[in-house]
């Protein structure tokens, strides 16, 4: 598959993932959704790891994991803890907020990843990066103004705070991915597989606490979208990393095209969930995407 087409397909599945998440958590208990969707992803990777161990060389390299020592397992457990914290915030926010608002906020993740890299590495932003950052922040303000039509005050609504916190933690996780894949030298399938397994482990005690009613909680209803959360994210990531492995692929363009998932989630929120004020939000959504594109393309090669 051509890498540009692969990037667009990855964006499509990432957008569907966000819609499945919204469908699963809307008026539903969040912790069981997190646990069961994580178990689905962990089951897929566990089956692949067992198959790879029993029949070496049968699976493609993009699905083949490599052995890990204790330090590697601890590092991937740390990544799972980061993602678990991020998803806790974002899933609780998505339960109550329109996906036409949460998806653009989530799309700003690459901006914060780059900002974190600038701080950690002491780099100075290029003019194009400054323009991208300014465009994204201005669009974020526009999104907050559009959110008022839904009765949501960005500066007072704690669920917006949850969404921002989850997005920032996701950006930290992306920086950590660069460390694991680049500095440590772990392979992509190894990171994905063990991260998925440890994620289910982290959510297990929370699911037990929910089941035993250790705190006041909402009731849970099984929905078909719960396993789809895991499957659509696995498919999106698999296609995305496949696009990056193409020798002709431009990493900045692949990353930007993948952010097109916001448009999928935005349209799905309006059509499937009957969310309102789409025309008021659309300019801000497009502005967020434009800012991300400018920021990513402004990165020094």
N, C-alpha and C positions, 0 to 999 in steps of 0.2 A: 504494500500500500504506500502510495506517495506520502512523504512526511507532512506536507501541508494538509492533505485530506485526512491523514491520521490525526493531526492536531485538532481539526474540526470535529472529527468523530469523538475524540476524547472529550472535547468541550460539550458535545451533545450528551454524552453519558454522565458527565459531571453535573450538568444542569438537571438531568433526570434524577440523579442522586439527591440533589437538594429538594426536588419536588417529592421524592419518596420519603425523605426525612420529615418534611412538613406534614405529609399525609399520616405518617406513623405516630408523630408526637401530638398532633392536634387533638385536644380534649382527651389526652391519654397520659398514663403514667410514663415518665421519661426514663427512669432507671432501668426498667425491664426492656425497653426498646434499645437502650445503649448496650445492655448485656447480651441480649439475644442476637442483635445484628453483629456484634463483635464475635460471638460464638460461630455464627455462619461464616464469617471471613476466616476465623481461625480453623474451622473444619476444612474449608477448601485448601488452605495451605498445609494443614497437617496431612491430608490425603496426598497432596503433591510431594511432600517431603518423604512420606513412607514409600510412595511409588518410586521416587528417585533413589532411595536407599536399596529397595528390592531389585530394581532394574536400572543400574547405572547406565547413563548414556542414552536412555530412551527419550527423556524429556528434553526440550530445547533449553539452551543455556539461560534464556530469559525466565525459565521456571525452575532452574536448578539451584539449590542452596549449597553453601559451603560450610564445613565444620567450624564451630565457634569454641573459643575458650571461655573461662569464667568472666574475664574482663569484657569480652564481646557480649556475653549475655547480660551483664550488668549495664553496659552502655545501651543496649536495645531496650532493656527494662526501663531505663531512664527516659528514652524516647516515648515509650508507651505511657509513662506517667505524665509526660508533657501533653501528649495528644488526648489522654483521658481527661485531663483538666480542661483543655480547650473545648472538647466536645461537651463536657458537662455544662459549660457556660453557653455554648452556641445552641445546644438542643433545648435547654430551658428557655432561651430567648426565642427560638423558632416556634416553640409551642404556642406562644402568645402573639408574636409579631407577624405581620404580613411578609411572605417570602419575597415580595416585590421590594421590601426594604432590607431584609436581612441579607439577601444575595449580593446586592451592591456593596454592603458593608464588608461582607466576607471577601469580596473581590479585591479589596484594598490590601489583602495580605502580602502580595509581592512588594508593595510600596514599603511596608514596615520591615520586611525582610531586608530590602536594600538599605533602608535607613539604619537598621541594626548593623549591617555589614560596614556601613560608613563609619559608625561610631566605634565598632570593635577594631576595624582595620585602620582607622584614622585617615580615611580617604576624604577628598574634597569633591562634592557633587559637581558634575559637569553642568553647563548651562541648560542642556536638554533635560537633565535629571531635575534641576530646579523647576523648570517649566512643568514637568510631569507631576512633581510633588505639589506645586501650587494649584495645578488644574484639578488634581484629585481632591485636595482639601477644599477648594472652592465648590466642587461638585458635592462633596460631603455636606457642606453647609446648605446647598440647594436641596439636597435630599432631606435634610432636617426640616426645612421649610415646607417641603411637599408632605412630609410626615404629619404635619399639623392637621392636614385635611382628614387624616385617619384618627385624629385625636391623640397623637403621640408627640409628646414634648421630649426631644432628644436630650436636653440638659437635665431633665428631671426623671425620666423613665428608667428605672433600674434595669429593665430588660434590654434597653439599648446599651447600657453599661456592660451587661453580661455579653452581648454580642461583640462589643469592642474588645473586652477582655479575652474572649475566646479567639478573636482574630489576632490579637497581639501574641497570645500564647502559640497560635498556629505559626506565626512568623518566626518565633523563637525556635519552634520545632523544625522549620525549614532551614534555618541557619545550622541547627544541629545535624540535619540530614547532610548538609554540605561537608560538615566535619566527618561524619561517619563514612560517607561515600568517597570523600577526597583524601583527607588526612589519614584516617584509620584504614581505608581501602576495602571496606566491606562491599559485597556485591548487592545490587538492587534487590534481587529475589530473596537474599538472606535477610536484608533489613525488613522487607515487606512481610516475610513469613513470620519471623520471630516477634516483630512488632505486633502483628495480628494476634499471635498466641498470648503474649503478655498483656495485651489490651483486655482480652477476655478475663484474664486472671485478675487484673485490677478492678474490673467491674463486678466480679463475683461477690465479694463481701458486701458491696452496696446493694446488689440484687437480693442477697440473703436478708439484709437489714430491711429492705422494702417488703419482702415476703413475710417476715416475722413481725412487721408493724412496729419497728423500733422507734418510728417517728410518724407523725400524721402524714398520710400520703393519699394520692389519688388512686382510683382503680385502674386496672390494666385490661386492655382489650387487644387480642391478637389481630394483626392486620397483615395482609399479603405484602405490604410495602416494607415490612421489617427485614426479611431476607433480601429484598431488592436493594435496600440501602447498601448492604455488603457487596452484592454482586455488581451493581452499577459502579461503585467506587473501585472495585478490583479491575473491572474492565477498562474504566477510564485510565487508571494508573498504568495498566499493562500497555495500552495503546500509546499513552503519553511517553513512557520510557522507550517504547519501540521507535517512536518518532525521533527522540533525542539521539538514538543510536545510529540513525541514518547519517552517513558521512557528509551529505549535502545539506543537512538540516541546520538552520540558524536558530540557536537556542533562544535568542530574544524573541524571534517571531513565533516559535513554538509556544513559549510561555504566554505571549500576548494572545495568540489565537485561542489558547485554552481558557482564557478569561471570558471568552464568548459564552461560556456556560451561564453567565449572569443574564444574558438575553433570553436563554432558554427558560431559566427559572422565573424570570420576570414575566414572560408571556404566559408560562404555565400558571403562575399565581393568579393572573387576571382571568384566564380561561377556565381553569380547573377549580379554583377556590373562590371565584367570584370577588377577588379583591378589587378595590375601587381606586379611582384617581390615577389611573395608569398614565394618562397624557401629562399630568402634572409631574410625575416622577420620571418619565422617560428622558427629558433633557439631562437631569442629574445622573441617571444611570449611564447614559452615553458619555457624559463628562468623566465619570469615574473610569470607564473603560479607556477613554482617550488619554487620561492621565497615566494610567498603568502602562499603556503602549509607549508613551513618551518617556516614562521613567525607565522602562526596560531597555528601550532602544538607546537611551542615553548612557548606558553602562559602557565604560571603556572596554575595548576588546583585548 
